[in-house]
């Protein structure tokens, strides 16, 4: 649980408690699935997700007709260490494209009716574009190889911003949210955090990100090792780890998971960075896992470790690693198809056949 903390945002964070789940709605959803003329449980995890959403929302009538991918955009000071093949201007460029509706994730979302929202939670250069949501904490984080990424209070503020955004989007009619991120250097901050929280040697986890050279890979590993040595993050204190070696994007997505559990809105987790954010939320409030739908198993090995620690399964295993919430978007059409059968599938009597029996697992 979250310890007693001094700042106003840290106190607000403490009040983010998961809602009580509805056993009644969950049972109604199971009964409805079992009344559809098909083998019991034959849609596997998709059936489980519908039941999970019923328990969370308190209703067996699931409506995800309005849904969006929320892409948290933030810069990371550690890029000064040469850990990426491009500069922070790319964060600004992609954030602008998302806000205008013509980025990679927007192209994937458009055919299946998913909105894409770009959130500035800490960019160094903020594009002047209509539609960009302002949750700005600071002009990027500090270089973690030289000191803490942000203050503890800033980390709490970013989490609270993510949670508040869930409340606002629910009020606008959104029934399903998906987390995404955009921030040059965020695979470095993610690797540093995973190394601490999972007690892993950074050398086991460091990857090439968006395509680092051999020399860049060495710089990335050395930067992470320096960051851990300089900051000495406490693995038992998630907020300490996040503030010292994390990023505003990770904090914002963490807040979305906490907000989803508090405000009864299911949240789809994307790849490694999004999954790490969900894991941070889980460490802060274990009950928040009831709001999380894992979309896919990232090509990054650490992602599977994090999913296992949270007891989550993901229905898609396709080597996805694009980011921006694209993997999370891939789950939503599967949910649409499952919900179509859930809501409109023929019953056994309509087929003129005897129902299948529910057998003990």
N, C-alpha and C positions, 0 to 999 in steps of 0.2 A: 504493500500500500504506500501511498505518498506520505512522506514525513511532514511534520509541521514546518512550514517554510515562512520566511519573513516578508517577502515582497507581496504587493497586491495581486500580481498575476499568479504568483505561486499559491496564494490563498485561493484564488479563483480556480486554479487547477485542482486543488484538493477537493473542491465541491463537485467536480465532474464524476458523479457516481453512475454506474450502469443502471438502466431501468430494470424493473422486475420483468421476467419473461412470462409469457402466457402459456401455461401447460394446456389450457382448454383450446386455444387457437391452434397450437401444434397438433393436438389430437384430431381436431376437425380436419386439418390439412392431411394428416395421415389417412383418415377415414375416406376423404375425398379421393386421394390417390388410389386407395385400395378398391374403390368402387368403379374405377376406370377399367374397361375390359382389356386388360393386358396382364402379363405375369407380374406378381407382386414384387415391387422394388426393382423392376427391370430397367428403369432409367437411373438407377444408382445414385450417384452424388447429386444429380440434378433434382431428384425427388427430395433428397435430404436438404438441399438449399431452399426449396420451397417451404418445407416444414420449418426450417430455421428462420426464414423471413416471417412466417406466420407467428412464431413464438415471439420474435422481436417486436413486430408491429402491433401485435395483439389482435390480428384479424386473419382469418383463413382466406379472405378475398385479397389477393396480392395484386397490386397495381404498380407496375414499373414502366408505364407508358411514357412518363416523363423522366428522363435519366440524363446524366451528364458525366463526363470525365473532367475532373478538376486537376489542372496541371499547375503545381507549385513551382514558381521560377525563382531561383536565387543563385547568387554567385559565391564563390569560395576562394578566400585569399590564398589558399595553398597552391593555386595555379602559378604563383610566382616562383615555385620550386621546379617548374618545368614538368609537371606531372600529366599534362594534357597536350595533345598535338595542335590544339587551337586555343584562342584566347577568350576572354570573357565577353567580347563583342558578339560571340555566337549565341550566348544565353539571351542577349537582347534581341538578336535577329529572330531566333526561333519563337521567343515569347510574342513578338509582334505578329509573326505568321499565325500562331495559334489564335491570338485575339482577332485576327482578320478572317480566320476560318479556312486557311489554306496550308496547314502544316501536315505532316505525316499522319498524326492521330486524327486530325479533322477529316482527311481523305478517307480513312478507314471507318470513321463514325458516321459520316453523312449517309451512306446507303441504308443504314439500319436505324436511323432516327435517334442518334445519340448526340446531345449537345457537347461542345467542348468549351471550357472556360479556362482562361489563363489568369493566374494569380501572381502578382508581384508581392512576394513575401520577403524580399531582400536582394534585389538586383543592384549591381554597381552602376549600371546605366539603364534607366527606366525609359522604354520607348513611349513616345507620345502618341498613343493609339487608342481609339475608342473601344471600349469593351474590356480593357484590362482591369481586373479587380484589384483594388488597392488594399493590401494587408502589409505594407512595407514596414519592416522593423529597422533595418539599417542598410547601408550601401554595401551589401555583401559582408561576409564574415572576415575575421582576421586570419592571418596565415598560421595554421595550427602547428607548423614546424617551428614556430617562434614563440607561441603562447596560445592562450585559449581562443577558440573560434568566436565566442560571444560570452556575455555575462550569463550567469544562472537565471537572472530575471528575464533577460531577453529570450532565453530558451523557453521559459514558461510562457512568456508573452506570445511567442510563435505557436506554441501548442494551443493556447487559448484562442488565437486567431483562427486556427483550423477548426476547432470545435464550434466557435461562433458561426463560422461559415456554413456548417451543417444546419444549424438552426435556421439561418436565413434562407438557405436553399430549400429546406423543407417547407417553409412558409410560402415559397414561390411555387410549390406543387411538385417538387422532385421527389420521387419515391425510391430512387436508387442512385448512389453516387459511386464513382470510381476514382481512385487516387492515381495521379501521374506526377512526374517531376521533369524539370529541365534546369540544368545548372552545370556548366563546365567545371570539372574538378570534383563532382559529387561521388564518383566511384572511389576516389581517394578517401574522402571523409567516411563513406560507408564502410570501406575496408578497415579503416582505423577503428570505427565503432564496433564492428563485428569481431575484430581481433580482441578487443577488451571484453565485451559482453560474453563472448563464447570461449574466452581464455585460449585463443588460438595464436600461433606464431604468424605475424603478418606475412612472412615469406610464403606460407601455405595458401594465402588468400589473394595476394596481389595479382591483378589481371591487367590486360592491356587497355581496358576501357573502350574508347572509341577507335583504338588502333595505334597504340604507342609503339615506337621503335624499341629495340633492345636497350638502347641507352636510356630512353624515357622510362622504361620499366624499372631499371635500376634506380633512377631518380625518384620514382614514385615509392618504391619500397623504402629507400633511405629517408624520404620525407615522413612517411608513416612512422618509421622507427624513431625518428627525432621527435615527432609529435607526442608519441607515447612516453618518451623519456622526459621531455620538457614539462608536459602537463600532468603526468601521473594520474590519469582518470581512475576513479573508483568503480570497479566493475559491479559493485553492489548498489550503486546509486546511478540510475539511468539518467537523471537530469544532469548529474555531474559529467557523465560521459558525453552526453549530447552537447552540453555547453562548451566542453573543452576541445572535442575533436569532431563534432558533428556539423550540421548545416541547417539553415532556416527551412529548407525544403523538407528535410526529414522531420523536423519538429512540426511543421504544418500538417503533414500527412498523419503523423502520430495523433495530432489533435483531431483530425477528421475521424479517426477510428474511435477515439474517446467520445467525440460528439455523436457519432452514429449510435453508439451503445446508450448514450444518455438521452438522445432525442428520438430513438426508435427508427433509425434510417439505416438500412443495410449498406455496407461499404465494400466495394470490390477492391482487393489489393492487386497491384500489378506485379512487377518483377522484383529483383533483389532489393533495390532501394526502398520501394514501397513496402515490401515484406519486412524489412528492417524496421521501418516506421511502425508497422503493426506490432512487431515484437516489442518495441519500446513501450507502446500503449499497453500491451499485455503485461509487461513487467510492472508498469505503474498501477494498472487496474486489471487483474486477470479476468474479471467478468466481462470485459469489453470484447472478448473474443467472440461473443455471441453475435456481434454485428458484422464480423468479417467473413467475406466470401473470397477464398483464394481463387485466382483465375487460372494461373499456369505455373508450371515449374520452370523457373528461369534457367538459362544455360549456365549461369554462375553457380558453382557447387554450394556456396554458402547459403543460397536461397533454400535449397532442400533441407539443410540443417535447421534453418529458422522455422520452416513450416512444420518439421517434425517436433520441434520444441513446443510449438503452440498446439500440436495435435490436429493440424489442418491438412486436408488433402486438396489437390488441385486437379481439375478435370482435363486440363490441356498440358501436354508435354511435347512441345514442338520445337524446342531449341530457340525460343523467342528471346531477343535481347535488344529490341529497338528503343524501349523506354517511352516516355511521354504519355504513358497510360495505354499504349497500344495493345498490350497483352490483356489488360483488364477489359478493354473494349471487345475483345474477341469472345469473352464469356457471355456477353449480354444477348447476342442472338440465340445462343444455346438456351438461355433462360427463357427467352421469348417462345421458343418452340416447345419447351417443357410446359410453360404456363398455358399455351394454347391447348395442349392435350389435357392438362389439369382442369381447365375451365370448360372445354368443349368436347372432350373425348366421350365416345359412346359408352354407356354402361353395359354390364353383362346382360341385363334383361333386354336391352335394345339389340344386342347381338343375338339374343335367343339362346344363351348358354349359361351354365351354372358358374357362379363366382368361384374364383380361386380362393383357397383357404390361406389365411395368415398363419404361418407356422412360426413357432418360437425360434429366435436366432440362436 
